[in-house]
Amino acid sequence: MKAIKTGRGAKAELRAHFLANIGRVMDSEELRRVAKNQSEWARRVRELRTEEGYQILTHNDLSELKPGQYLLEIAKPQPAFSRSISKETRAYVLDRNGFTCQMCGAVAGEPHPYDATRKTRLHLGHVIDKSMGGTDDPSNLRAICSVCNEGASNATLTRPDLQKLFIQVRRATANDQLEVLRWLLKKFPNQAKM
């Protein structure tokens, strides 16, 4: 029997599913089914977060969630990050990096060495993430494949130690310090009672 096309892409299907299940924890297998087994369903979820501003939580955001679990708590998207990297800068960085992932060495368009079920797709990644003060300057950008990019979100080459984190929080404005506190209380709700 032939499947009936709904005319909506995987991202639209995932968006509708999240909005229909606000407050319910979903796992990666469920989301893969919603996206009709599309191999890049995780990329579509990331686009809902970064491009559309939906606050889809993972284990990185909330300690109760296990790896591979997702939760949308509110329907209203937040302002998303602006996409300020020009086509010229993108072309320059990809050419400079030889259209090769700078983490694993996969070449654009060829089967991925760690996931042969899909061809290598390259993106631009920040060496120092924007959330940590990095810029969109070509010297802070590198070619990175989808597979490596899934595991590199907000990762830097060296993680800050506790002392450096304290220094950064102390230097922040009072409002930003309160946001850090709110985020920590949300991520570790059971610890707040201590």
C-alpha positions as CSV (number, residue, x, y, z in Angstrom):
1,M,0.0,0.0,0.0
2,K,1.4,3.4,-1.0
3,A,1.9,6.0,1.8
4,I,-0.2,9.1,1.5
5,K,1.9,12.3,1.4
6,T,0.8,15.0,3.8
7,G,2.7,17.7,2.0
8,R,4.6,18.5,5.2
9,G,8.3,18.0,5.8
10,A,9.9,16.2,8.7
11,K,10.5,19.5,10.6
12,A,6.8,20.5,10.3
13,E,5.8,17.0,11.5
14,L,8.1,17.2,14.4
15,R,6.9,20.8,15.3
16,A,3.3,19.6,15.2
17,H,4.1,16.6,17.4
18,F,6.0,18.6,20.0
19,L,3.1,21.1,20.2
20,A,0.5,18.3,20.5
21,N,2.6,16.8,23.4
22,I,3.6,19.8,25.5
23,G,4.9,18.6,28.9
24,R,5.4,15.0,27.8
25,V,8.8,13.4,27.6
26,M,9.5,11.9,24.2
27,D,12.4,9.7,23.2
28,S,14.5,9.6,20.0
29,E,12.8,6.5,18.6
30,E,9.4,8.2,18.8
31,L,10.7,11.3,17.1
32,R,12.4,9.2,14.4
33,R,9.0,7.6,13.7
34,V,7.3,11.0,13.6
35,A,9.9,12.2,11.1
36,K,9.2,9.1,9.0
37,N,12.6,7.5,9.7
38,Q,14.4,10.4,8.2
39,S,18.0,10.0,9.1
40,E,18.5,13.6,10.0
41,W,15.5,14.0,12.4
42,A,17.9,15.2,15.2
43,R,19.0,18.0,12.9
44,R,15.4,19.0,12.4
45,V,14.9,19.1,16.2
46,R,18.0,21.3,16.5
47,E,16.6,23.6,13.8
48,L,13.3,23.9,15.8
49,R,15.5,25.0,18.7
50,T,18.0,27.3,17.1
51,E,16.1,28.7,14.1
52,E,12.5,28.8,15.4
53,G,13.3,29.3,19.1
54,Y,11.3,26.4,20.6
55,Q,12.6,25.5,24.1
56,I,13.0,21.8,23.5
57,L,14.8,20.5,26.6
58,T,17.3,17.6,26.7
59,H,19.4,16.0,29.4
60,N,21.8,19.0,29.0
61,D,19.1,21.3,30.2
62,L,17.2,19.2,32.8
63,S,18.8,16.6,35.0
64,E,15.7,14.4,35.1
65,L,15.9,13.7,31.3
66,K,18.1,10.9,30.1
67,P,20.2,11.1,26.9
68,G,17.9,10.7,24.0
69,Q,14.9,12.2,25.7
70,Y,13.2,15.5,24.7
71,L,10.6,17.8,26.4
72,L,8.8,20.9,25.2
73,E,7.4,22.7,28.2
74,I,5.8,25.8,26.6
75,A,4.4,26.3,23.1
76,K,5.6,29.9,22.6
77,P,9.0,30.1,20.9
78,Q,11.7,32.4,22.3
79,P,13.7,34.7,20.0
80,A,16.1,32.5,18.0
81,F,19.8,33.2,17.4
82,S,20.4,35.4,14.3
83,R,22.1,33.8,11.4
84,S,24.8,36.3,10.6
85,I,27.3,34.3,8.6
86,S,27.4,35.5,5.0
87,K,27.4,33.1,2.0
88,E,30.8,34.5,1.1
89,T,32.2,33.6,4.6
90,R,30.7,30.2,4.4
91,A,32.2,29.5,1.0
92,Y,35.6,30.8,2.1
93,V,35.7,28.6,5.3
94,L,34.5,25.5,3.4
95,D,37.1,26.0,0.7
96,R,39.8,26.8,3.2
97,N,39.0,23.5,5.0
98,G,39.0,21.6,1.8
99,F,35.3,20.6,2.1
100,T,36.4,18.3,4.9
101,C,35.2,17.9,8.4
102,Q,37.8,19.3,10.7
103,M,37.0,16.8,13.5
104,C,36.7,13.4,11.8
105,G,38.1,14.1,8.3
106,A,34.8,13.1,6.4
107,V,34.6,14.6,2.9
108,A,31.4,16.4,1.8
109,G,29.1,14.2,-0.4
110,E,30.9,10.9,0.4
111,P,29.4,8.2,2.7
112,H,30.3,9.2,6.3
113,P,33.0,7.0,7.8
114,Y,31.2,6.5,11.1
115,D,27.6,6.4,9.7
116,A,27.6,4.9,6.2
117,T,23.8,5.2,6.0
118,R,24.1,8.9,5.1
119,K,26.3,11.1,3.0
120,T,28.5,13.6,4.7
121,R,26.9,17.1,5.0
122,L,29.1,19.9,6.1
123,H,28.1,22.9,8.3
124,L,30.1,25.7,9.8
125,G,31.0,25.3,13.5
126,H,32.4,27.8,15.9
127,V,35.8,26.9,17.5
128,I,34.7,29.1,20.5
129,D,30.9,29.0,20.6
130,K,28.9,32.2,20.4
131,S,27.4,31.5,23.8
132,M,30.9,31.7,25.2
133,G,31.9,34.9,23.4
134,G,33.1,33.5,20.1
135,T,32.6,35.5,16.9
136,D,31.5,34.7,13.3
137,D,34.9,35.7,12.1
138,P,36.4,33.1,9.7
139,S,39.3,32.5,12.1
140,N,36.7,31.2,14.6
141,L,34.9,29.0,12.1
142,R,35.6,25.5,10.8
143,A,33.9,22.9,8.6
144,I,32.2,20.3,10.6
145,C,30.0,17.4,9.5
146,S,26.5,16.6,10.7
147,V,27.6,13.6,12.8
148,C,30.3,15.5,14.6
149,N,28.1,18.6,14.9
150,E,25.4,16.6,16.8
151,G,27.9,15.9,19.5
152,A,29.7,19.3,19.5
153,S,26.9,21.6,20.5
154,N,28.4,24.4,22.7
155,A,31.6,22.4,23.2
156,T,34.9,24.1,23.2
157,L,38.4,22.7,23.0
158,T,39.0,23.2,26.7
159,R,36.2,23.2,29.2
160,P,36.4,25.9,31.9
161,D,37.3,24.7,35.4
162,L,35.2,25.6,38.4
163,Q,37.3,28.7,39.3
164,K,37.0,30.1,35.8
165,L,33.2,29.5,35.9
166,F,33.0,31.4,39.2
167,I,35.0,34.3,37.8
168,Q,32.7,34.5,34.8
169,V,29.5,34.4,36.9
170,R,30.9,37.1,39.3
171,R,31.7,39.3,36.3
172,A,28.2,39.0,34.9
173,T,25.4,41.5,35.6
174,A,23.0,40.8,38.4
175,N,20.3,40.0,35.9
176,D,22.5,37.5,34.1
177,Q,23.5,35.9,37.5
178,L,19.8,35.5,38.3
179,E,19.3,33.8,34.9
180,V,22.2,31.4,35.7
181,L,20.5,30.7,39.1
182,R,17.1,30.1,37.5
183,W,18.7,27.8,34.9
184,L,20.5,25.8,37.6
185,L,17.4,25.5,39.7
186,K,15.5,24.2,36.7
187,K,18.2,21.8,35.7
188,F,18.6,20.4,39.3
189,P,15.2,20.9,40.9
190,N,15.8,18.2,43.6
191,Q,19.0,19.9,44.7
192,A,17.2,23.2,45.4
193,K,15.8,21.8,48.6
194,M,19.2,21.4,50.1
